[in-house]
Amino acid sequence: MEDKKIKWYMLSFMCFSTLWGFGNVVNGFMYFNGIQVIFSWILMFGLYFVPYALMVGELGSAFKDLGGGVTSWVQETAGTKVGYYAGFTYFIVHITYIASKGTGGLKALSWLVFRNAETYASFPTIAVQLVTLLCLFFFCWVAAQGLNPLKKLATLAGSSMFVMSILYIVLMFAAPAINPNGGFVSMDWSMKNLIPQFKVEYFTSLSILVFAVGGCEKISPYVNKVEDPSKGFPKGMIAVAIMVVVCAMLGTVAMGMMFDPISQADAEFSSYVSNGAYWAFQKLGVYYGVGDLFMVIYAACNAIGQFSTLVVSIDAPLRMLLDDPNTSKYVPLQLLKQNKQGSYVNGIKMVAILAGFIICVQMVVPGADAVIAQLNKLNSVCMPLRYLWVFFAYMMLRKATSKFPRDYMFVKNNTVALLFGGWCFLVTAACCILGMWSTDTFTLVLNVVTPIVYVCLGLIFPKIRAAQDAKAGN
């Protein structure tokens, strides 16, 4: 019925609330020298996010009856074997994400209890990583029990973090009127201070922005539920882009009212990356005379969000790979073993080993804050690899465009469509590769070796399964 159709502005809000968060503002501000990131945000949204979102809309419209997302799109356009690689990529890149969630949760708890950055930073790295490892094993056990009420908790925490992000911007802009003597930073709006210096550090940090704006393929199932998809969906996506870029710019200005642009040594930079969001809410509380109230609320929401997302990230990507008969036929038989709760126990053990290895390797990193900064960058290198399959699927769709009828098309001209798909693919790949670079040898090695190991695992699994099938006479 028509009254059940989603309005375009409802779709835009749904996408916005799942896509954007305060951490994106903080990371952009820290990695791109304060308010200079505004220039980069505008470029990223105009040249990458808008075409990305509209391509997702076309893919969702073409495969409206498929629930597997990117994996299903690749299977339909390039075959089941290639679909397996897409599904495996989506699963495996979550390993670094899982390794970072425990660390992020402990950081949030530290701020919640001690209300400062120094206490967590003073803990020996090896001790922090051992506790993080125990957290990983505990939540892997929770996932194996099929105890997933945490999915609702993760959604609730995500929504509250979104609200906190908007609240921060509103309260920060109102603060000077309420407390004019709060000691706000006077920003330099000259052109030379707004245009970034295009040094090596600039290009090697772009993966942070790609990571921030990616993930809109999650709303693809709603394309054909929108009123007049051919007009409503692109309108909704353009509205999302405007909302996100406005929030990114206003959030950056709000941060600029609190902090001078970041140009510190690496040790201080790590501290800003891991503590910037908490300092921001702590300062906001000072401006309003409520002490640490805002910071405590933010830390509590973040702690719940980090740990609940950890469980969901262990379970959901694994199920997407192993529940699908088209992709599971390429993985070793041992990984398909399920317990009475229906959890893939050996798959969860594999997650624990791989994520646990990253956690253990970082025991040698000097400083607990440096671990968080390092994981932040590693995630920006690994997680966007899954977006490559979105653009691959789009290019394959347009190469066989007459085969797949759809209500909505991003652009009518196939050549133009392929250019957009190729452009976004190259931008994503380039940012991931450039993001690997670091002046710190250990970080550089970790950033390079981790995705290589992931790729090798993805290539080895089908060979193991083929040998097992041959031995069984299948």
ROTORDO-82484 format. One line per field, with one value per residue (C-alpha): x, y, z; residue in three letters. Coordinates in nm, 2 decimals. Last residue first. Layout:
BEGIN
c1	(X:...)
c2	(Y:...)
c3	(Z:...)
type	(ALA:...)
% end
This chain:
BEGIN
c1	(3.21:3.44:3.51:3.88:3.78:3.55:3.83:4.08:3.83:3.76:4.14:4.17:3.87:4.02:4.36:4.27:4.07:4.34:4.60:4.39:4.36:4.73:4.81:4.56:4.75:5.10:5.09:4.94:5.13:5.46:5.39:5.29:5.61:5.83:5.69:5.70:5.37:5.23:4.94:4.70:4.85:4.73:4.38:4.34:4.45:4.21:3.91:3.99:4.04:3.71:3.53:3.67:3.60:3.23:3.20:3.36:3.14:2.83:2.95:3.01:2.67:2.47:2.15:2.29:2.21:1.94:1.62:1.33:1.55:1.57:1.89:2.00:1.99:2.27:2.52:2.83:2.64:2.59:2.96:3.06:2.82:2.95:3.31:3.21:3.04:3.33:3.58:3.37:3.49:3.85:3.73:3.76:4.13:4.32:4.09:4.08:4.46:4.46:4.23:4.42:4.74:4.57:4.42:4.76:4.94:4.70:4.82:5.18:5.49:5.36:5.51:5.17:5.04:5.12:4.90:4.59:4.65:4.69:4.37:4.18:4.30:4.27:3.93:3.79:3.91:3.74:3.42:3.44:3.50:3.19:2.95:2.65:2.33:2.26:2.31:2.67:2.75:3.04:3.07:3.43:3.55:3.42:3.68:3.52:3.43:3.09:3.00:2.98:2.68:2.52:2.50:2.49:2.87:2.96:2.67:2.69:3.06:2.98:2.70:2.86:3.19:3.07:2.75:2.96:3.20:2.91:2.78:3.12:3.18:2.83:2.80:3.14:3.05:2.71:2.88:3.17:2.92:2.71:3.03:3.16:2.84:2.83:3.20:3.14:2.80:2.90:2.80:3.14:3.30:3.06:3.16:3.52:3.45:3.26:3.56:3.81:3.62:3.62:3.99:4.11:4.24:4.33:4.46:4.68:4.82:4.90:5.09:5.32:5.35:5.47:5.22:5.06:4.69:4.49:4.41:4.13:3.79:3.64:3.80:3.60:3.28:3.41:3.48:3.13:2.97:3.17:3.11:2.74:2.70:2.88:2.66:2.33:2.41:2.52:2.21:1.99:2.17:2.09:1.72:1.68:1.85:1.60:1.29:1.33:1.37:1.23:0.89:0.80:1.07:1.03:1.22:1.55:1.50:1.71:2.01:2.03:2.34:2.51:2.57:2.88:3.15:3.18:3.41:3.63:3.69:3.78:4.04:4.17:4.27:4.55:4.83:4.74:4.78:5.09:5.27:5.21:4.92:4.92:4.55:4.35:4.17:4.46:4.59:4.24:4.22:3.96:4.19:4.00:3.98:3.98:3.72:3.82:3.49:3.44:3.13:2.96:2.59:2.64:2.98:2.82:2.54:2.76:2.90:2.55:2.42:2.73:2.76:2.39:2.42:2.70:2.52:2.21:2.42:2.59:2.24:2.13:2.44:2.39:2.03:2.13:2.41:2.16:1.92:2.20:2.31:2.00:2.23:2.30:2.37:2.60:2.89:2.85:2.89:3.20:3.34:3.25:3.46:3.76:3.77:3.74:4.03:4.24:4.16:4.27:4.60:4.63:4.59:4.85:5.10:5.06:5.15:4.88:4.98:4.78:4.46:4.52:4.63:4.32:4.09:3.75:3.88:3.57:3.39:3.71:3.86:3.54:3.56:3.92:3.82:3.55:3.78:4.04:3.76:3.63:3.97:4.04:3.68:3.74:4.07:3.88:3.59:3.80:3.77:3.39:3.33:3.63:3.50:3.16:3.32:3.56:3.26:3.07:3.37:3.31:2.93:2.93:3.01:2.68:2.45:2.71:2.86:2.52:2.45:2.78:2.72:2.38:2.28:1.91:1.81:1.47:1.56:1.85:1.84:1.70:1.97:2.23:2.09:2.08:2.43:2.54:2.36:2.54:2.89:2.82:2.74:3.02:3.31:3.36:3.12:3.15:3.52:3.59:3.37:3.53:3.88:3.81:3.65:3.96:4.16:3.95:4.19:4.51:4.38:4.43:4.29:3.99:3.89:3.92:3.71:3.44:3.42:3.41:3.10:2.90:2.75:2.64:2.37:2.19:2.24:2.09:1.77:1.75:1.78:1.52:1.27:1.34:1.26:0.93:0.90:0.61:0.36:0.09:0.11:0.00)
c2	(-3.50:-3.80:-3.72:-3.66:-3.44:-3.23:-3.19:-3.09:-2.83:-2.70:-2.64:-2.47:-2.25:-2.14:-2.05:-1.75:-1.58:-1.66:-1.50:-1.19:-1.15:-1.21:-0.94:-0.70:-0.75:-0.74:-0.38:-0.19:-0.40:-0.34:0.04:0.05:-0.13:0.09:0.42:0.68:0.54:0.44:0.20:0.48:0.52:0.17:0.21:0.56:0.44:0.14:0.36:0.63:0.37:0.20:0.54:0.64:0.30:0.32:0.68:0.60:0.29:0.51:0.76:0.49:0.33:0.65:0.66:0.78:0.66:0.43:0.35:0.12:-0.18:-0.44:-0.66:-0.82:-0.50:-0.35:-0.63:-0.41:-0.17:-0.45:-0.55:-0.19:-0.17:-0.50:-0.38:-0.05:-0.23:-0.49:-0.21:-0.10:-0.41:-0.28:0.02:-0.17:-0.26:0.07:0.29:0.00:0.00:0.38:0.36:0.05:0.25:0.55:0.31:0.13:0.47:0.55:0.24:0.34:0.19:-0.08:-0.42:-0.56:-0.47:-0.81:-0.97:-0.76:-0.84:-1.21:-1.21:-1.07:-1.37:-1.63:-1.51:-1.49:-1.84:-1.96:-1.79:-1.98:-2.30:-2.24:-2.14:-2.06:-2.26:-2.27:-2.65:-2.59:-2.54:-2.67:-2.49:-2.37:-2.73:-2.78:-2.54:-2.25:-2.24:-2.41:-2.15:-1.88:-2.01:-2.18:-1.84:-1.90:-1.92:-1.57:-1.37:-1.56:-1.46:-1.10:-1.11:-1.29:-1.13:-0.79:-0.82:-0.91:-0.62:-0.38:-0.46:-0.38:-0.06:0.07:0.01:0.18:0.47:0.54:0.54:0.76:1.01:1.03:1.08:1.34:1.54:1.53:1.61:1.95:2.10:2.46:2.50:2.58:2.32:2.05:2.13:2.10:1.74:1.66:1.77:1.61:1.28:1.31:1.40:1.11:0.84:1.07:1.35:1.11:0.96:1.31:1.39:1.09:1.17:1.52:1.80:1.99:1.97:2.28:2.47:2.31:2.42:2.66:2.45:2.14:2.34:2.44:2.08:1.98:2.25:2.12:1.75:1.82:2.02:1.76:1.49:1.67:1.76:1.41:1.27:1.51:1.40:1.04:1.12:1.30:1.01:0.77:0.97:1.04:0.69:0.54:0.70:0.66:0.46:0.09:0.01:0.15:0.01:-0.30:-0.07:0.09:-0.10:0.00:0.34:0.19:0.44:0.80:0.77:0.50:0.72:1.01:0.81:0.66:1.02:1.01:0.90:1.17:1.45:1.31:1.31:1.68:1.86:2.16:2.21:2.51:2.67:2.84:3.00:3.12:3.31:3.19:3.19:3.06:3.23:2.95:2.98:3.07:3.04:3.41:3.44:3.16:3.14:3.32:3.15:2.80:2.81:2.68:2.42:2.30:2.25:2.08:1.85:1.77:1.64:1.40:1.30:1.21:0.99:0.83:0.76:0.59:0.38:0.27:0.18:-0.02:-0.19:-0.27:-0.42:-0.64:-0.72:-0.94:-1.18:-1.46:-1.73:-1.90:-1.87:-1.49:-1.48:-1.70:-1.46:-1.18:-1.34:-1.42:-1.06:-0.92:-1.15:-1.02:-0.66:-0.74:-0.88:-0.57:-0.33:-0.53:-0.54:-0.17:-0.08:0.15:0.52:0.61:0.48:0.70:1.01:1.06:1.17:1.09:0.80:0.57:0.68:0.78:0.43:0.26:0.45:0.34:-0.02:-0.01:0.13:-0.14:-0.41:-0.25:-0.23:-0.60:-0.65:-0.38:-0.55:-0.87:-0.70:-0.69:-1.07:-1.09:-0.83:-0.97:-1.32:-1.22:-1.04:-1.34:-1.58:-1.36:-1.41:-1.79:-1.75:-1.56:-1.21:-1.01:-1.21:-1.33:-0.98:-0.83:-1.11:-1.05:-0.67:-0.71:-1.06:-1.00:-1.04:-0.93:-0.57:-0.68:-0.40:-0.14:-0.21:-0.19:0.14:0.29:0.18:0.37:0.67:0.64:0.61:0.90:1.12:0.99:1.02:1.35:1.58:1.42:1.38:1.72:1.89:1.69:1.78:2.15:2.13:1.93:2.26:2.33:2.13:1.99:1.71:1.40:1.55:1.73:1.44:1.19:1.41:1.46:1.09:1.00:1.21:0.97:0.94:0.65:0.48:0.80:0.95:0.65:0.65:1.03:1.02:0.74:0.94:1.24:1.03:0.92:0.55:0.37:0.21:0.47:0.35:0.00)
c3	(-0.38:-0.33:0.03:-0.05:-0.34:-0.12:0.14:-0.13:-0.27:0.07:0.14:-0.20:-0.14:0.20:0.07:-0.14:0.14:0.39:0.16:0.12:0.50:0.55:0.29:0.47:0.80:0.66:0.52:0.81:1.07:0.89:0.87:1.24:1.34:1.12:1.25:0.98:0.85:0.51:0.50:0.44:0.09:0.00:0.15:-0.01:-0.35:-0.34:-0.24:-0.49:-0.77:-0.70:-0.68:-1.02:-1.18:-1.07:-1.19:-1.52:-1.56:-1.51:-1.76:-2.02:-1.94:-1.99:-1.80:-1.47:-1.11:-1.24:-1.05:-1.12:-1.21:-1.49:-1.47:-1.80:-2.00:-1.78:-1.83:-1.82:-1.59:-1.34:-1.36:-1.29:-0.99:-0.85:-0.87:-0.70:-0.41:-0.40:-0.34:-0.04:0.15:0.13:0.32:0.65:0.62:0.58:0.80:1.06:1.07:1.13:1.43:1.55:1.57:1.74:2.00:2.05:2.09:2.38:2.56:2.54:2.38:2.14:2.23:2.35:2.01:1.87:2.14:2.03:1.66:1.74:1.95:1.65:1.44:1.72:1.85:1.50:1.43:1.75:1.64:1.31:1.50:1.71:1.43:1.65:1.61:1.98:1.97:1.84:1.47:1.26:0.93:1.00:1.00:0.64:0.51:0.32:-0.05:-0.02:0.25:-0.02:-0.23:0.07:0.26:0.63:0.65:0.51:0.65:0.97:1.02:0.95:1.22:1.51:1.60:1.49:1.70:2.00:1.96:1.89:2.23:2.39:2.20:2.23:2.60:2.66:2.42:2.59:2.93:2.81:2.65:2.97:3.18:2.94:2.95:3.33:3.39:3.56:3.51:3.47:3.11:2.97:3.20:3.07:2.72:2.82:2.94:2.62:2.40:2.63:2.59:2.21:2.19:2.41:2.17:1.88:2.11:2.30:1.98:1.86:2.18:2.12:1.75:1.81:1.80:1.51:1.60:1.53:1.86:2.05:2.19:1.93:1.66:1.78:1.73:1.38:1.30:1.42:1.21:0.90:0.96:1.05:0.73:0.52:0.68:0.63:0.27:0.18:0.35:0.15:-0.17:-0.07:-0.01:-0.34:-0.51:-0.35:-0.41:-0.78:-0.93:-0.62:-0.64:-0.27:-0.11:-0.04:-0.36:-0.22:0.14:0.10:0.00:0.35:0.45:0.13:0.30:0.47:0.38:0.49:0.78:0.63:0.33:0.56:0.76:0.43:0.34:0.60:0.37:0.13:0.39:0.55:0.22:0.19:0.03:0.26:0.35:0.24:0.53:0.70:0.38:0.31:0.63:0.88:1.18:1.48:1.82:2.08:2.36:2.71:2.88:2.93:2.71:2.91:2.79:2.45:2.40:2.48:2.22:1.94:2.16:2.28:1.93:1.80:2.11:2.10:1.74:1.83:2.16:1.96:1.73:2.03:2.17:1.84:1.84:2.20:2.12:1.82:2.01:2.29:2.04:1.91:2.27:2.29:2.11:2.34:2.08:2.33:2.09:2.08:2.46:2.44:2.18:2.42:2.70:2.47:2.34:2.69:2.80:2.51:2.61:2.97:2.83:2.60:2.90:3.10:2.81:2.75:3.11:3.26:3.27:2.96:3.12:3.42:3.23:3.02:3.30:3.45:3.65:3.64:3.31:3.15:3.22:3.11:2.77:2.73:2.81:2.55:2.28:2.35:2.32:2.00:1.83:1.79:1.66:1.39:1.30:1.25:1.07:0.76:0.74:0.71:0.44:0.25:0.28:0.14:-0.16:-0.22:-0.20:-0.46:-0.69:-0.66:-0.69:-1.02:-1.15:-1.16:-0.94:-0.70:-0.68:-0.59:-0.34:-0.16:-0.15:0.03:0.11:0.13:-0.24:-0.36:-0.45:-0.67:-0.94:-0.69:-0.44:-0.70:-0.83:-0.48:-0.40:-0.71:-0.57:-0.24:-0.40:-0.64:-0.34:-0.12:-0.36:-0.55:-0.37:-0.02:-0.02:-0.17:0.09:0.37:0.25:0.25:0.60:0.72:0.74:1.05:1.27:1.12:0.91:1.13:1.45:1.30:1.08:1.36:1.60:1.34:1.25:1.62:1.66:1.45:1.10:0.89:1.09:1.19:0.84:0.66:0.86:0.83:0.45:0.43:0.63:0.40:0.10:0.24:0.30:0.14:0.38:0.28:-0.08:0.00)
type	(ASN:GLY:ALA:LYS:ALA:ASP:GLN:ALA:ALA:ARG:ILE:LYS:PRO:PHE:ILE:LEU:GLY:LEU:CYS:VAL:TYR:VAL:ILE:PRO:THR:VAL:VAL:ASN:LEU:VAL:LEU:THR:PHE:THR:ASP:THR:SER:TRP:MET:GLY:LEU:ILE:CYS:CYS:ALA:ALA:THR:VAL:LEU:PHE:CYS:TRP:GLY:GLY:PHE:LEU:LEU:ALA:VAL:THR:ASN:ASN:LYS:VAL:PHE:MET:TYR:ASP:ARG:PRO:PHE:LYS:SER:THR:ALA:LYS:ARG:LEU:MET:MET:TYR:ALA:PHE:PHE:VAL:TRP:LEU:TYR:ARG:LEU:PRO:MET:CYS:VAL:SER:ASN:LEU:LYS:ASN:LEU:GLN:ALA:ILE:VAL:ALA:ASP:ALA:GLY:PRO:VAL:VAL:MET:GLN:VAL:CYS:ILE:ILE:PHE:GLY:ALA:LEU:ILE:ALA:VAL:MET:LYS:ILE:GLY:ASN:VAL:TYR:SER:GLY:GLN:LYS:ASN:GLN:LYS:LEU:LEU:GLN:LEU:PRO:VAL:TYR:LYS:SER:THR:ASN:PRO:ASP:ASP:LEU:LEU:MET:ARG:LEU:PRO:ALA:ASP:ILE:SER:VAL:VAL:LEU:THR:SER:PHE:GLN:GLY:ILE:ALA:ASN:CYS:ALA:ALA:TYR:ILE:VAL:MET:PHE:LEU:ASP:GLY:VAL:GLY:TYR:TYR:VAL:GLY:LEU:LYS:GLN:PHE:ALA:TRP:TYR:ALA:GLY:ASN:SER:VAL:TYR:SER:SER:PHE:GLU:ALA:ASP:ALA:GLN:SER:ILE:PRO:ASP:PHE:MET:MET:GLY:MET:ALA:VAL:THR:GLY:LEU:MET:ALA:CYS:VAL:VAL:VAL:MET:ILE:ALA:VAL:ALA:ILE:MET:GLY:LYS:PRO:PHE:GLY:LYS:SER:PRO:ASP:GLU:VAL:LYS:ASN:VAL:TYR:PRO:SER:ILE:LYS:GLU:CYS:GLY:GLY:VAL:ALA:PHE:VAL:LEU:ILE:SER:LEU:SER:THR:PHE:TYR:GLU:VAL:LYS:PHE:GLN:PRO:ILE:LEU:ASN:LYS:MET:SER:TRP:ASP:MET:SER:VAL:PHE:GLY:GLY:ASN:PRO:ASN:ILE:ALA:PRO:ALA:ALA:PHE:MET:LEU:VAL:ILE:TYR:LEU:ILE:SER:MET:VAL:PHE:MET:SER:SER:GLY:ALA:LEU:THR:ALA:LEU:LYS:LYS:LEU:PRO:ASN:LEU:GLY:GLN:ALA:ALA:VAL:TRP:CYS:PHE:PHE:PHE:LEU:CYS:LEU:LEU:THR:VAL:LEU:GLN:VAL:ALA:ILE:THR:PRO:PHE:SER:ALA:TYR:THR:GLU:ALA:ASN:ARG:PHE:VAL:LEU:TRP:SER:LEU:ALA:LYS:LEU:GLY:GLY:THR:GLY:LYS:SER:ALA:ILE:TYR:THR:ILE:HIS:VAL:ILE:PHE:TYR:THR:PHE:GLY:ALA:TYR:TYR:GLY:VAL:LYS:THR:GLY:ALA:THR:GLU:GLN:VAL:TRP:SER:THR:VAL:GLY:GLY:GLY:LEU:ASP:LYS:PHE:ALA:SER:GLY:LEU:GLU:GLY:VAL:MET:LEU:ALA:TYR:PRO:VAL:PHE:TYR:LEU:GLY:PHE:MET:LEU:ILE:TRP:SER:PHE:ILE:VAL:GLN:ILE:GLY:ASN:PHE:TYR:MET:PHE:GLY:ASN:VAL:VAL:ASN:GLY:PHE:GLY:TRP:LEU:THR:SER:PHE:CYS:MET:PHE:SER:LEU:MET:TYR:TRP:LYS:ILE:LYS:LYS:ASP:GLU:MET)
% end
